[in-house]
Amino acid sequence: MSFCPLDYRYGCEDFKQIWSELGRHERQLEVERALIWAHKEMGRVSQEDYDIVASIANPEKVTKERVSEIEAETRHDIMALTKAMAEAAGEAGWCIHLGATSNDIVDTAVGLQLRDSIILLREVLCKLISVTADLSERERSTVMLGRTHGQAAVPITFGLKAAVWLDEMRRQLVRLDEASPRISVGKFLGAVGTGAAQGDGARELQRLILTHLGLGVPLVTTQVVGRDRYVEYVSWLANVACTCEKVLQEVRNLQRSEIAEAGEGFDVKKQVGSSTMAHKKNPIKSENASGLARIVRSFIIPTYENALLWHERDLANSSAERFTLSHASALCEDVMAKTCDVLTNLWVDSERMLANIASQKGLVMAEKVMIDLVSHGIGRDEAHEILRTASFEAISTGEELIDICSRTPAISAAFSAEELEAMFDPANHIGVSLELVDEAVALARASIQ
């Protein structure tokens, strides 16, 4: 019977494989094999013995079931693994786990899981960047109402709104690429990080193992890899989940009935929005992913606490990390994939956007008139007061602001009716929006090539 929602509802199979019990087992076998390979390279183990170890270092020859049987007796997972490997290797089993401590195997295998996770996370992030770039470019000139404090502000373009998301996603990619070498590391200097059990050439042995596995080589460690690396990884997951939720929250707000400017795609032939309200088209995927993003961020606190170990290590981090690294990784990928799907199928109603601007009766163009008054020799503070007075009159009377402005002496003296009309065209007050969109799209697309 499935218990965890990751088993039956969330996450992709690739991530589940990486962080599954079998995925952990496969990678620990790979690390044990690499250890013997490095000993062979240093002349300590024969080619023949290495070949035997290499031939059994797989889950078909050393099964997870056999390891579990031995662990039930030893109460130690890595000792159970090495015993099962020695069983399968016969006389060549003498060299298995030679000079290693358990966490040399555990943390290096986790390094492989993190490396493989980063590869998948990068792929889905690049896809999300591509989709967002397409959206930003497509809606480059689509004028809509900008909002601050939940109130109508001044015009913006939907393309610029998407470009803000896009550039943040690009920064997340930069962060991931910069952090990856710090995160994807192992360690192989024994019980307290001295390398004493590895003997002469301990550092060379560690270098051979880790480079052979495609992992970074740390300078110094205790018995464990420094958990600041895991803090950086989970913090990145939380950060990118926050980016996605910011996007999805905006989609949810724009889909509100009273705004209705953009929203999730909806299969009108089959999809059901509510079991009782037949008219509903709820932003279900955005809401779902927003909830999961909160779970991803929740793993930050135990990840920081897992970094606080006694002396050269204790075991307080181990059980917690089986949750934090696996669940945060899988859920972050799920959040990004769903955000990508939402933006791929997003509908945008440009006519509704203009209608919502028009519903403000010209008030959102007060800034434009004020700025143009300043260019006609009126001080900024005076111009602001003129427009503030005119705006509040328009609000109280329900009139269009342009009509109030046309009979305000300071304004009518400065501008003709045609000039005033042009000022109230929202497309004439979007500044350098188009330029910013173009640059953000170009930078983002270059980053994923």
N, C-alpha and C positions, 0 to 999 in steps of 0.2 A: 504494500500500500504506500503510495506517494504521500509524503508529509510536507516537504518544503515546496512553496509555490514555484521555485526555480525548477523543480522536477516536472511540473505539469503545466505551467502557465507562462513563465517569463524566460528570456534568455535564449540564445542560439546554441545549436548543438556543438559548434566548434569550441565555444567557451566552456561548455559543460564538459567536453572531453578533456580540455587542458586541466581543469581544476577538479575533475572527478577522482575517485579513489584509484582508478586504473591509470589515469593520466599522471598522477603523483608517483605511482608504482613504476611506470615505464621510465620516467625521468630519473628516478633514483637508481634504477638498474643501469641507465645510461651513464650516470655519474660514477657508479662503481666500476663500470667498464673503462671509463676514461682514466680513472686512477691507475688501473693496471696497465693501460696503454702507456701512461707517462712513466711508470716504473720500467716498462720495457724499453722505452726510448732512452732511459738513463742507465740501461744495462743491468737492472736489478731483477728483472723477470725475463724468462726466455720467450722467444717468439711462439714456441709451441704452447707454453702455458697461457700466454695471452690469447692465442687463437681459441683455445678451449673456453676461457672465460668469455670472450667475445661471442662465442657460439651459443652460450647459455644465458647471456644477459638480455633476455627478452621475456615478455610475460607469457609466452607459450611454454618455455622451458622452466622458468621460475614463476609459478603462478601466484597470483594474489591470494588465492585460497590457501596455498601451502604456507605462505608467509603468515597469514592470519592464524593458522593452526599452531605454528611455532610461537607466535606472539601471545597466544592464550596461555602458554606455559612460561615464557620468559618475561612477560609484561614489559617488553621493550621492542619497539617496532623495527629499529634499524638492526638490532642484534638478530631479530627474526629474519630480516632480509638477508643478512650475511650468512646465516646458517643455511637458509634455503639455497642460496647461491653455491655455497661450499658443497652441499649435498649433490647438486646438479653437476658441479665441475669435477668431482672426484679428486684425484691426486693434485690437480692444478688448483684446487681450492685453498691451498696453503697461503696464497698471496692476496686473497680477497680481503678488502678493507685494510690493507697493509698501511700502517702509519696514520690512519684516519680516525677522527672522532665522529660521533653520530651526526653532529651538526655540520660537519664538512659535507656530508651527503645531503642532509635535509635542506640546508640553505642554498647549496649549489643547485639542487633540483628545483627549489623555488625560483632561483634565478632563471632557470630555463622556462618555467611557467610564466614568469613576468616577461621575459623576452618574447615568448610566443604570443602572449596577450597583447603586448605593445604592437606587434605586427598587425594583429587583427584590429585593434583599436585605431591604429593609424589608417588602415584601409577604409573603415567606415567613416572616420572623420574626413578623409579626403573626398569621399562620395558626398558627404553632407556639405562640404565647402563647394563642390561643383554644383550641386543643386541650388544652393543659396546664391551663388554667383549668377546662375541662369535666371533666377527669380529677380534679383536686383537689376540685372540688365534689362529684362523684359518689362519691368515696372519702373524703369529709370525716370520717365517723365510723368508718371501717374500722380497727379496732384491730389493731396488729401489734407485733412485737418491734423496738424500737430497738436498734441495735448500735454500739458504739464499740470501736476496736482489733480489729475482727473478732469481738468477744465480745458475748454478750447483755448488754444494758444495762437499760433500763426501757421500758415501753410507749410507743408513739407511734401516730399514725394515718397511714395511707397518704396520706390527703388532705394532712396537714401535710408529709410528705416531698415530695409533688408541689408544694405551695405554696412550698417553699424553691426548687425549680427555677423555678417560675413567677415569683417575685419577682426572681430573678437575670435571667431573660429580659426582664422589664420594665425592669430597669436597663440591659440591653444596648440596648434600644430608646431609652431616654433618652440613652445615650451616642452612639448613631448620629445621633439628631436634633440633638444639640448639636454633634457633630463635622462633620456634613455641610456646613455653610457654610465651614468651614475646609478641607475636603478638595476640594470641587467648585469649583476655581478654575482660571483660565488665566493667561496673562501676555502682554503685547504691548509691552514697552519695549526691544526690540532686543537687540543682541549682548552687552552687559554691563549692561543694566538702566537705562541713562541716558535712553532715549527720544530720543537725538540724531537717529537716522535717521528718526524719525517727525515731526520738525520741530515748529513751533509747534502747540500743542494736543495734544502727545503723550499726556498723561494722559486727555484727553477722548476721543481716538481709542481708547485702551485701554478706557476705560469703556463706550463705545458698542459695541465689539465684544463684550466679555464679557457685558454685560447683555443684548444682543441674543441671545446664545447661551444665556442662562439660567445663567451661571456667576458666581461671586464675583470681585470685583476686589481683587487684593492691593495692599498699600501699596508695598512695595519688593521687588524680586527681583534676582537676577543674570541670567545668560542663561537660567536655568531657574527653574521654580517651586521654592520651598523644599521639600526632600524630607522635612522634618519632617511635612509634610502626608501624604505617602505612608506614613511611619512610623506615624502615627496611624491611618490606614486599615487597614493590614495588621495592626497591633496589635489593632484592633477585630475583624478577621476571626479572628485567633488566639484572642482572648478568647471570642468567641461559639462558636467551634469547641470550646474547652475546656468551656464550659457544656454543650454538646451531649454531649461525650464523658463528662462527669460523670454526666449522666442515663443515657446508654447503658451505662456501666460498672455503674451500680446495677441496671439492668434485667438485665444479664448475670449479676450476682451473685445477684439474687433468683431467677433462673431455674435456678440450680445445682440438681442433682438432690436434694441433701440439704436445700435450703431450699424451693424450688418454690412460692414465694409469688406471683410475678408473672412475666410473660415475653412474648416476642413472639408475635403471632398466627402460626399455622401452618396451611397448607392441607393437611389430612390426606388429601384425595383425590388430590392431584397432587404436593405438595412432597416432596422427598427430603432427609433430614438427613445421611445418610452413604452412601457407595457400598458399604460392607460391613456397618455396624451399622444394621440396618433400623429399630431402635427410636428412633433419634436425632431430636430436635427442636432443632437448634442455633440459637442467637440470631445467625444469619448477618448480618442487616441491621445489628444493633447492632455487631457485630464489624467489618463492612465500614466503616461510618461512623466508628468509633473509629480505625481505621487511617488514614482520609483526614484526620481532624482532626489527627493528628500531622504529616501533610504540610503542612497549612495553617500550623501553628505553626512549622514548619521554615523558612518564608519570612521570619520575623522578622529573622534575622541578616543575610542579604544586603540586606534593606530598610534596616536601620540602616547598613550599609556603603555603600549607594548614596547616602546623604546626605553622605558625606565626599568632596566633589569639590575639585579643585585650583582655587584662585583663584575666578574667576567661573564656571568650569565646566570639566569634561573629559568624556570620553565613556565612562568606566568604568562608569557606571550603566546605559547604554542597553540593552546586550544582556541584562543581568541583569533589568531591569525588564520585558522582554518575557515573562519567566517569572513573576516574583514577582506582579505585579498581575493578570495574566490567570489564572494557575493558582490562586492563592490565592482569588480572587473566585469562580471557577467551582466549586472544591471546597468552599468554605464553604457556598455555596448547596446543593450536593449533600448535605452533612452535615446541614444544617438540615432539608431536605426529607425525608431518611431518618429523622431523629429524630421529625419530625412523623408520619410513617407508622407508626413503632414505637409511639408513644404513642396514636395513633388506634386501633390494633388490639391494644392491650395487654390481656392477660387478667390478672385479679386473683383469687386464691383466698383469700377471707376465712376460710374454715374451716381451711385449712392454716396461715394466720397465727395463729389461735387455738391450733391444735394445737402449733405451734412454741413459743408462749408456755408452754403447759401442759407441754411436754417439759422445761422448765427447773425444774419441781417447785417453783414459787413463789419461786425465788431472785430473780427480777426485781422482786419486790414488796418486797424488803428495805428499799429507800429509803422507801417509803410507810409501813411500820411504824415505821421510825426517826423520821421526821418527826412522826408521830402521837404517839410516845412523848415527844418534846420538848414537844408541846402539853399533855402531862399532867404536866409539871413535872420531867422527867428531862433533865439537861444533854445538849447535843448530842454531845459526845465520848463520854459514858457510853453514850448511846443507840446511837451508832455501834459501840462495842465489843460491846454486847449483840447487835446484829444481825450483826456480823462473826463472832462466836463461834457464833451459831446457824446462820449460813449455811455455815460450814466444817464444822460437824457434819452438816448436811444433805447436803453434798457427799460427805463421807466415808462416811456410812451409806446414802445413796441415798434417804433419807426426804424427804417433802414438808416444805418450810420451815414451813408453817402448823402442822404437827404438832409440830415442835421448838418453835415459838413458844408453842403452847398449853400446854406444860409448862415454859416458862421463867418463873420467878416474877415478874420485873419486868414481863413482858408480860401474863401471865395476870391479874395484879393490876390492870392498867390497863384491860383490855378484856374485854368479854363474848365468848362464842363467836360470837355473831351479828356483833358489831363486827369481830372478827378475820376472819371470813368475808368481810365486805364489803371489808376492806382488801386482800384477795387477789384481788378482781375487777379485772382489768387496765383495764377501762373506767372505773374510779374513780381512775385515776392518769394521766390524759392532760392535766391542767392546763387551759390556755386554748387548747388545740389548735384547737378548733372556731372560736373567735373569731378566731384568727390566719388560719385558712383563709379565712374569710368576708372578712376585710379584704384579704388578698392577692388574692383573686379579684376583688373589687370594683375595686381599684386597677388591676389588670392589664386588666380589660375596659374601664375608662375610658380607658386609655392607647391603645387600638387603635380607638377610635370616631372 
